[in-house]
Amino acid sequence: MMSLGLSSSSSSLFSKSFNSNNTKSRFRACSASSSSSDVPDFLSVDWLESRRKRPFGPRLSYNAEECVQYQLEALMYNDQPRPDYGVEVMYRFAGFDPFERSLYFGPSFDLGQFERFRRIFHHSKYRVLLNHKERKILSTLNVEENCYKQRVWIRGARPDEEETFQFTMVQRVGGFWDGYWLTESVLHDGDSFKGGVAY
């Protein structure tokens, strides 16, 4: 009985080693034949690089004026490469605490959820920024070393649609965003929420 057990185990070991050797030789033959044929490349050349890229937003190398310019540029092409991409960029630059009410638009709003932030941009006064056709810098002011304001005139995509907005940028000191310029507020010149806003 003992010898029978050994012989069956040794035969199973032999068959396993034979099968693995046979599989290896078949794999070598397949790989040799397939290497000669062209293998289609379904990934773009810059796929790995694009995966490493961070979403567009604040950078330590951007100064305050560039930050305003990049945000306005994103809003000018708001729906490229996807709907409300420009508003997403604005949200990344926003310097408010999502767990507290914010004065980003003037009145105190709970802007912790992106959807609430997005809806305000679609309000009648702020929507002029979305896909606008023209803009002009009216004034710039360095209030302090780490505070910058810029007033911008905007001509919208709809007829006779124009508004003026004031961007306030603040450079953070300390913490995770140390040295970055973030948007403290984007204020409309006038009563932008006269009729209220459902957000």
Backbone as JSON, one array per atom type, in Angstrom:
{
  "sequence": "MMSLGLSSSSSSLFSKSFNSNNTKSRFRACSASSSSSDVPDFLSVDWLESRRKRPFGPRLSYNAEECVQYQLEALMYNDQPRPDYGVEVMYRFAGFDPFERSLYFGPSFDLGQFERFRRIFHHSKYRVLLNHKERKILSTLNVEENCYKQRVWIRGARPDEEETFQFTMVQRVGGFWDGYWLTESVLHDGDSFKGGVAY",
  "N": [[0.84, -1.2, 0.0], [1.93, 1.18, 0.79], [4.0, 1.55, -1.08], [2.48, 1.8, -3.36], [1.19, 4.22, -2.94], [3.39, 5.96, -3.05], [4.24, 5.62, -5.66], [2.03, 6.57, -7.11], [1.98, 9.25, -6.33], [4.46, 10.07, -7.23], [4.1, 9.69, -9.95], [2.16, 11.6, -10.47], [3.55, 13.93, -9.91], [5.46, 13.78, -11.9], [3.79, 14.04, -14.17], [2.87, 16.65, -13.8], [5.23, 18.15, -13.96], [5.95, 17.52, -16.54], [3.78, 18.6, -17.98], [4.03, 21.34, -17.34], [6.52, 21.91, -18.47], [5.95, 21.37, -21.1], [3.98, 23.29, -21.58], [5.5, 25.63, -21.25], [7.25, 25.4, -23.41], [5.42, 25.55, -25.49], [4.47, 28.16, -25.06], [6.79, 29.65, -25.55], [7.07, 29.16, -28.26], [4.73, 30.34, -29.26], [5.06, 33.04, -28.47], [7.32, 33.68, -29.9], [6.4, 33.5, -32.51], [4.36, 35.42, -32.51], [5.69, 37.77, -31.97], [6.86, 38.51, -34.3], [4.78, 39.47, -35.83], [2.79, 42.48, -36.27], [1.74, 44.17, -33.39], [-1.19, 45.7, -32.41], [-1.36, 49.0, -31.09], [-3.31, 50.15, -28.68], [-3.4, 52.22, -26.87], [-2.81, 55.71, -26.46], [0.17, 57.56, -27.27], [0.89, 59.36, -25.29], [-0.38, 58.41, -23.04], [0.4, 57.45, -20.42], [1.64, 59.72, -19.38], [-0.48, 61.53, -19.36], [-2.09, 60.34, -17.45], [-0.66, 60.86, -15.17], [-0.91, 63.55, -14.81], [-2.09, 66.27, -12.87], [-5.41, 67.49, -12.13], [-6.41, 70.6, -13.65], [-5.66, 73.48, -11.82], [-4.89, 75.49, -8.89], [-1.43, 76.44, -8.77], [1.83, 76.5, -7.41], [3.61, 78.06, -8.78], [2.1, 80.02, -10.06], [1.23, 83.45, -10.26], [-0.9, 86.0, -8.73], [-2.31, 87.48, -10.71], [-2.14, 85.8, -12.94], [-3.63, 83.65, -12.01], [-6.26, 84.7, -11.94], [-6.57, 85.2, -14.67], [-6.38, 82.56, -15.77], [-8.63, 81.37, -14.66], [-10.72, 82.89, -15.77], [-10.29, 82.31, -18.43], [-10.9, 79.6, -18.46], [-13.63, 79.75, -17.89], [-14.49, 81.08, -20.16], [-14.37, 79.13, -22.08], [-16.24, 77.27, -21.11], [-17.62, 74.79, -21.44], [-15.82, 72.98, -22.45], [-13.37, 70.57, -21.9], [-15.71, 69.23, -21.23], [-19.16, 69.58, -20.07], [-19.55, 72.45, -18.01], [-16.88, 72.52, -17.19], [-15.27, 74.75, -16.83], [-16.41, 75.91, -14.55], [-15.74, 73.96, -12.73], [-12.97, 74.36, -12.61], [-12.94, 76.9, -11.43], [-13.94, 76.17, -8.94], [-11.86, 74.63, -7.94], [-9.92, 76.58, -7.56], [-11.1, 78.05, -5.59], [-10.99, 79.52, -2.38], [-12.4, 78.9, -0.03], [-13.63, 77.35, 3.03], [-15.07, 74.25, 2.8], [-16.72, 73.3, 4.8], [-17.86, 75.35, 6.12], [-20.0, 78.27, 6.06], [-19.83, 80.55, 3.31], [-18.56, 83.7, 2.01], [-18.03, 84.0, -0.62], [-19.47, 84.72, -2.96], [-20.5, 87.09, -2.07], [-23.17, 87.41, -0.45], [-23.83, 85.23, 2.38], [-23.31, 81.87, 1.81], [-23.83, 78.31, 1.74], [-21.45, 76.52, 0.38], [-20.28, 74.08, 0.2], [-20.94, 71.79, -1.28], [-20.32, 70.93, -4.61], [-22.37, 71.15, -6.51], [-24.08, 73.16, -5.56], [-22.44, 75.4, -5.73], [-22.06, 75.41, -8.5], [-24.67, 75.95, -9.44], [-25.06, 78.61, -8.7], [-23.4, 79.92, -10.48], [-24.9, 79.65, -12.7], [-26.91, 81.4, -12.26], [-28.82, 84.33, -13.08], [-27.17, 86.69, -13.11], [-24.5, 85.84, -12.85], [-24.17, 84.07, -14.9], [-23.3, 85.29, -17.18], [-20.58, 85.06, -17.24], [-20.12, 82.51, -18.14], [-19.01, 80.94, -20.98], [-18.34, 83.42, -22.12], [-17.82, 86.16, -24.46], [-16.05, 88.3, -24.62], [-13.67, 90.18, -22.7], [-12.43, 92.65, -20.41], [-9.86, 94.1, -18.55], [-10.47, 96.27, -15.98], [-9.37, 97.46, -13.69], [-6.58, 96.98, -11.43], [-5.33, 96.04, -8.25], [-2.94, 95.87, -5.74], [-3.61, 95.14, -2.73], [-2.45, 94.33, -0.32], [0.63, 92.64, 0.54], [-0.04, 89.98, 0.24], [-2.59, 90.03, -0.9], [-4.75, 90.6, -3.58], [-6.61, 92.42, -5.96], [-8.86, 92.48, -8.71], [-10.76, 94.11, -11.16], [-13.08, 93.25, -13.62], [-14.51, 93.66, -16.78], [-17.13, 92.06, -18.49], [-18.36, 90.74, -21.51], [-21.1, 88.98, -22.45], [-22.35, 85.88, -23.98], [-24.89, 86.2, -24.94], [-27.15, 88.58, -26.53], [-26.61, 92.03, -25.76], [-25.64, 91.51, -23.18], [-23.81, 92.2, -20.47], [-21.56, 92.55, -17.78], [-19.89, 93.51, -14.69], [-17.25, 92.34, -12.69], [-15.57, 91.66, -9.58], [-12.61, 90.21, -8.69], [-11.09, 88.75, -5.9], [-8.04, 87.82, -4.78], [-6.15, 85.8, -2.6], [-3.1, 85.12, -1.05], [-2.11, 82.23, 0.49], [-0.76, 81.66, 3.76], [1.19, 79.44, 5.42], [0.23, 76.05, 6.35], [-1.33, 73.54, 4.19], [-1.75, 74.8, 1.7], [0.24, 76.71, 1.54], [1.71, 79.57, 0.23], [0.27, 79.48, -2.15], [-1.95, 81.13, -4.45], [-5.29, 81.77, -3.95], [-8.81, 82.04, -4.7], [-10.6, 84.36, -2.98], [-13.02, 85.74, -3.21], [-15.61, 86.32, -5.68], [-17.15, 88.92, -6.82], [-20.13, 90.49, -7.9], [-20.7, 93.59, -9.53], [-23.08, 95.26, -8.23], [-26.52, 94.42, -7.37], [-26.62, 91.31, -7.31], [-28.2, 89.19, -6.48], [-30.86, 89.9, -6.3], [-33.45, 88.91, -6.89], [-33.33, 86.62, -5.41], [-31.94, 83.3, -5.02], [-32.14, 79.92, -5.9], [-30.42, 77.5, -4.56]],
  "CA": [[0.0, 0.0, 0.0], [2.81, 2.34, 0.92], [4.71, 1.73, -2.35], [1.49, 2.25, -4.33], [1.0, 5.66, -2.7], [4.55, 6.69, -3.53], [4.29, 5.59, -7.12], [0.98, 7.46, -7.66], [2.39, 10.65, -6.11], [5.59, 10.38, -8.12], [3.58, 9.81, -11.32], [1.45, 12.9, -10.59], [4.6, 14.96, -9.97], [6.04, 13.68, -13.23], [2.85, 14.6, -15.15], [2.84, 18.11, -13.6], [6.46, 18.74, -14.51], [5.88, 17.36, -18.01], [2.8, 19.58, -18.49], [4.57, 22.7, -17.22], [7.58, 22.04, -19.48], [5.27, 21.4, -22.39], [3.32, 24.61, -21.67], [6.55, 26.63, -21.45], [7.75, 25.32, -24.78], [4.37, 26.07, -26.37], [4.43, 29.61, -24.86], [7.93, 30.2, -26.27], [6.78, 29.08, -29.69], [3.7, 31.34, -29.56], [5.61, 34.39, -28.33], [8.26, 33.89, -31.0], [5.66, 33.73, -33.75], [3.57, 36.65, -32.42], [6.57, 38.93, -31.94], [7.17, 38.91, -35.66], [3.65, 40.21, -36.38], [2.56, 43.79, -35.64], [0.75, 44.19, -32.31], [-1.8, 47.04, -32.42], [-1.2, 49.79, -29.86], [-4.6, 50.79, -28.47], [-3.23, 53.38, -26.0], [-2.1, 56.81, -27.1], [1.58, 57.66, -26.9], [1.02, 60.15, -24.06], [-1.35, 57.91, -22.06], [0.97, 57.41, -19.08], [1.88, 61.1, -18.96], [-1.77, 62.15, -19.07], [-2.58, 59.76, -16.19], [0.09, 61.46, -14.06], [-1.22, 64.97, -14.7], [-3.11, 66.68, -11.92], [-6.43, 68.34, -12.75], [-5.98, 71.99, -13.7], [-6.05, 74.25, -10.65], [-3.8, 76.32, -8.36], [-0.04, 75.97, -8.81], [2.71, 77.35, -6.63], [4.31, 78.97, -9.69], [1.2, 81.05, -10.59], [1.0, 84.65, -9.45], [-2.32, 86.33, -8.57], [-2.88, 87.91, -11.98], [-2.27, 84.6, -13.77], [-4.73, 82.85, -11.47], [-7.5, 85.3, -12.44], [-6.59, 84.99, -16.12], [-6.65, 81.16, -16.05], [-10.02, 81.09, -14.29], [-11.57, 83.51, -16.78], [-10.11, 81.56, -19.68], [-11.66, 78.35, -18.3], [-15.05, 80.1, -18.0], [-14.76, 81.46, -21.55], [-14.59, 77.84, -22.77], [-16.79, 76.55, -19.97], [-18.09, 73.44, -21.73], [-14.76, 72.2, -23.09], [-13.75, 69.41, -22.71], [-16.99, 68.66, -20.79], [-20.03, 70.65, -19.53], [-19.19, 73.12, -16.75], [-15.48, 72.32, -16.82], [-14.78, 76.05, -16.34], [-16.89, 76.07, -13.17], [-14.9, 73.04, -11.94], [-11.68, 75.05, -12.4], [-13.22, 77.93, -10.43], [-14.12, 75.5, -7.64], [-10.53, 74.22, -7.47], [-9.22, 77.78, -7.12], [-11.83, 78.7, -4.5], [-10.26, 79.43, -1.12], [-13.27, 78.81, 1.14], [-13.71, 76.08, 3.75], [-16.34, 73.64, 2.41], [-17.52, 72.94, 5.97], [-18.4, 76.58, 6.71], [-20.67, 79.17, 5.1], [-18.82, 81.36, 2.63], [-18.92, 84.98, 1.41], [-17.38, 83.98, -1.93], [-20.31, 85.48, -3.89], [-21.06, 88.25, -1.37], [-23.99, 86.89, 0.66], [-23.36, 83.99, 3.01], [-23.87, 80.66, 1.21], [-23.2, 77.02, 2.01], [-20.92, 76.13, -0.92], [-19.5, 72.86, 0.37], [-21.23, 70.87, -2.38], [-20.04, 71.55, -5.91], [-23.62, 71.43, -7.22], [-24.57, 74.48, -5.12], [-21.51, 76.35, -6.34], [-22.35, 75.42, -9.94], [-25.97, 76.59, -9.69], [-24.93, 80.06, -8.59], [-22.82, 80.4, -11.73], [-25.97, 79.65, -13.71], [-27.84, 82.46, -11.89], [-28.92, 85.31, -14.16], [-26.08, 87.67, -13.13], [-23.2, 85.18, -12.98], [-24.1, 83.25, -16.11], [-22.58, 86.05, -18.21], [-19.2, 84.56, -17.24], [-20.06, 81.21, -18.82], [-18.85, 81.04, -22.44], [-18.36, 84.83, -22.51], [-17.17, 86.46, -25.74], [-15.02, 89.34, -24.51], [-13.43, 90.69, -21.35], [-11.46, 93.74, -20.34], [-9.45, 94.42, -17.18], [-10.74, 97.67, -15.68], [-8.39, 97.94, -12.71], [-5.92, 95.99, -10.58], [-4.83, 96.67, -7.02], [-2.28, 95.05, -4.73], [-4.07, 95.69, -1.45], [-1.35, 94.01, 0.59], [1.59, 91.74, -0.08], [-0.68, 88.7, -0.09], [-3.98, 90.26, -1.29], [-4.79, 91.21, -4.91], [-7.97, 92.59, -6.49], [-8.96, 92.85, -10.13], [-12.12, 94.32, -11.68], [-13.11, 92.81, -15.01], [-15.76, 93.82, -17.54], [-17.4, 90.85, -19.28], [-19.46, 90.74, -22.48], [-21.57, 87.6, -22.51], [-22.66, 85.24, -25.26], [-26.22, 86.63, -25.35], [-27.17, 90.0, -26.93], [-26.68, 93.08, -24.71], [-25.34, 90.95, -21.86], [-22.5, 92.6, -19.97], [-21.51, 92.75, -16.32], [-18.56, 93.75, -14.14], [-16.98, 91.51, -11.51], [-14.32, 91.91, -8.86], [-11.94, 89.02, -8.15], [-10.15, 88.99, -4.79], [-7.13, 86.68, -4.62], [-5.38, 85.85, -1.35], [-2.02, 84.14, -0.99], [-2.14, 81.55, 1.79], [0.48, 81.58, 4.53], [1.12, 78.28, 6.32], [-0.7, 74.99, 6.01], [-1.16, 72.78, 2.95], [-1.74, 75.71, 0.54], [1.22, 77.78, 1.79], [2.3, 80.18, -0.96], [-0.66, 79.43, -3.29], [-2.98, 82.17, -4.58], [-6.63, 81.19, -4.06], [-9.85, 83.05, -4.86], [-11.39, 84.62, -1.77], [-14.38, 86.09, -3.63], [-15.93, 86.84, -7.01], [-18.32, 89.75, -6.51], [-20.77, 91.2, -9.0], [-20.94, 95.02, -9.26], [-24.53, 95.49, -8.2], [-27.29, 93.49, -6.55], [-26.7, 90.12, -8.18], [-29.17, 88.21, -5.96], [-32.06, 90.68, -5.99], [-34.63, 88.03, -6.91], [-33.03, 85.39, -4.68], [-31.35, 82.21, -5.8], [-32.39, 78.59, -5.38], [-29.19, 76.7, -4.72]],
  "C": [[0.86, 1.24, 0.0], [3.49, 2.63, -0.41], [3.76, 2.23, -3.42], [1.25, 3.74, -4.19], [2.15, 6.46, -3.24], [4.57, 6.74, -5.05], [3.24, 6.5, -7.73], [1.36, 8.91, -7.49], [3.53, 11.03, -7.04], [5.12, 10.51, -9.56], [2.85, 11.14, -11.51], [2.46, 14.05, -10.66], [5.24, 14.99, -11.36], [5.13, 14.32, -14.28], [2.78, 16.12, -15.03], [4.06, 18.76, -14.22], [6.47, 18.64, -16.03], [4.95, 18.4, -18.62], [3.35, 20.99, -18.44], [5.66, 22.94, -18.25], [6.98, 22.17, -20.88], [4.6, 22.75, -22.63], [4.35, 25.7, -21.94], [7.05, 26.63, -22.88], [6.73, 25.85, -25.76], [4.31, 27.6, -26.28], [5.57, 30.29, -25.62], [7.67, 30.24, -27.77], [5.76, 30.14, -30.1], [4.26, 32.74, -29.51], [6.58, 34.7, -29.45], [7.53, 34.21, -32.28], [4.9, 35.05, -33.7], [4.44, 37.89, -32.42], [6.91, 39.43, -33.34], [6.03, 39.71, -36.29], [3.46, 41.52, -35.62], [1.46, 43.68, -34.59], [0.14, 45.59, -32.27], [-1.65, 47.72, -31.06], [-2.49, 50.58, -29.65], [-4.52, 52.02, -27.56], [-2.45, 54.46, -26.72], [-0.67, 56.89, -26.55], [1.74, 58.36, -25.55], [0.08, 59.66, -22.95], [-0.8, 57.96, -20.63], [1.17, 58.82, -18.53], [0.56, 61.79, -18.58], [-2.37, 61.6, -17.77], [-1.89, 60.41, -14.99], [-0.29, 62.91, -13.82], [-2.29, 65.21, -13.64], [-4.18, 67.47, -12.65], [-6.01, 69.8, -12.68], [-6.53, 72.76, -12.5], [-4.87, 75.07, -10.16], [-2.44, 75.65, -8.47], [0.81, 76.98, -8.04], [3.4, 78.39, -7.51], [3.43, 80.09, -10.25], [1.15, 82.26, -9.66], [-0.49, 84.98, -9.46], [-2.99, 86.69, -9.9], [-3.09, 86.72, -12.92], [-3.43, 83.73, -13.31], [-6.08, 83.38, -11.95], [-7.64, 85.01, -13.93], [-6.97, 83.54, -16.46], [-8.11, 80.79, -15.72], [-10.99, 81.66, -15.34], [-11.48, 82.78, -18.12], [-10.9, 80.25, -19.62], [-13.16, 78.62, -18.43], [-15.44, 80.48, -19.42], [-15.05, 80.23, -22.41], [-15.17, 76.85, -21.77], [-17.14, 75.09, -20.26], [-17.08, 72.59, -22.49], [-13.72, 71.8, -22.05], [-15.05, 68.74, -22.29], [-17.83, 69.79, -20.2], [-19.57, 71.13, -18.15], [-17.78, 72.82, -16.26], [-14.89, 73.62, -16.25], [-15.19, 76.31, -14.91], [-16.1, 75.15, -12.25], [-13.56, 73.7, -11.62], [-11.85, 76.14, -11.34], [-13.31, 77.32, -9.03], [-12.78, 75.06, -7.07], [-9.73, 75.41, -6.95], [-9.86, 78.43, -5.89], [-11.15, 78.45, -3.16], [-11.13, 79.32, 0.11], [-13.21, 77.42, 1.77], [-15.06, 75.44, 3.41], [-17.26, 73.27, 3.57], [-18.1, 74.17, 6.68], [-19.08, 77.41, 5.63], [-19.64, 80.16, 4.56], [-19.41, 82.66, 2.08], [-18.32, 85.12, 0.01], [-18.14, 84.82, -2.96], [-20.9, 86.74, -3.27], [-21.9, 87.81, -0.2], [-23.44, 85.57, 1.18], [-24.09, 82.79, 2.41], [-23.11, 79.43, 1.72], [-22.75, 76.47, 0.66], [-20.09, 74.84, -0.86], [-19.71, 71.84, -0.74], [-21.02, 71.58, -3.7], [-21.31, 71.94, -6.64], [-24.19, 72.79, -6.83], [-23.73, 75.6, -5.72], [-21.84, 76.52, -7.82], [-23.65, 76.16, -10.25], [-25.88, 78.1, -9.59], [-24.32, 80.65, -9.85], [-23.85, 80.41, -12.85], [-27.08, 80.64, -13.35], [-27.77, 83.56, -12.94], [-27.76, 86.3, -14.24], [-24.71, 87.03, -13.36], [-23.06, 84.37, -14.26], [-23.41, 83.97, -17.26], [-21.13, 85.58, -18.33], [-19.05, 83.27, -18.06], [-20.06, 81.39, -20.33], [-18.88, 82.49, -22.93], [-17.51, 85.07, -23.75], [-16.0, 87.43, -25.61], [-14.87, 89.75, -23.06], [-12.36, 91.77, -21.39], [-11.14, 94.02, -18.88], [-9.65, 95.92, -16.96], [-9.74, 98.25, -14.69], [-7.79, 96.76, -11.95], [-5.36, 96.72, -9.36], [-4.19, 95.62, -6.13], [-2.6, 95.66, -3.37], [-3.0, 95.52, -0.39], [-0.41, 93.06, -0.14], [0.94, 90.43, -0.53], [-2.17, 88.85, -0.41], [-4.02, 91.09, -2.58], [-6.23, 91.28, -5.39], [-7.91, 92.99, -7.95], [-10.43, 92.98, -10.51], [-12.09, 94.04, -13.17], [-14.5, 93.05, -15.6], [-15.92, 92.62, -18.46], [-18.56, 91.11, -20.25], [-19.84, 89.29, -22.73], [-21.88, 87.12, -23.91], [-24.02, 85.68, -25.8], [-26.21, 88.11, -25.71], [-27.34, 90.93, -25.73], [-26.44, 92.56, -23.3], [-23.93, 91.34, -21.47], [-22.59, 92.93, -18.49], [-20.06, 93.0, -15.91], [-18.41, 92.96, -12.84], [-15.65, 91.88, -10.88], [-13.8, 90.6, -8.27], [-11.02, 89.44, -7.01], [-9.35, 87.7, -4.59], [-6.32, 86.88, -3.34], [-4.33, 84.75, -1.39], [-1.97, 83.55, 0.41], [-0.75, 81.55, 2.44], [0.33, 80.44, 5.53], [0.11, 77.25, 5.83], [-0.4, 74.35, 4.66], [-1.01, 73.69, 1.74], [-0.75, 76.86, 0.71], [1.85, 78.27, 0.48], [1.39, 80.2, -2.18], [-1.62, 80.63, -3.27], [-4.32, 81.48, -4.81], [-7.66, 82.32, -4.12], [-10.66, 83.18, -3.57], [-12.83, 84.94, -2.13], [-14.43, 86.5, -5.09], [-17.24, 87.59, -6.84], [-18.81, 90.46, -7.76], [-20.97, 92.66, -8.61], [-22.43, 95.29, -9.33], [-25.2, 94.44, -7.33], [-27.55, 92.23, -7.37], [-27.75, 89.11, -7.73], [-30.48, 88.88, -5.55], [-33.31, 89.8, -5.92], [-34.45, 86.76, -6.12], [-32.42, 84.36, -5.59], [-31.63, 80.88, -5.11], [-31.16, 77.74, -5.61], [-29.24, 75.5, -3.82]]
}
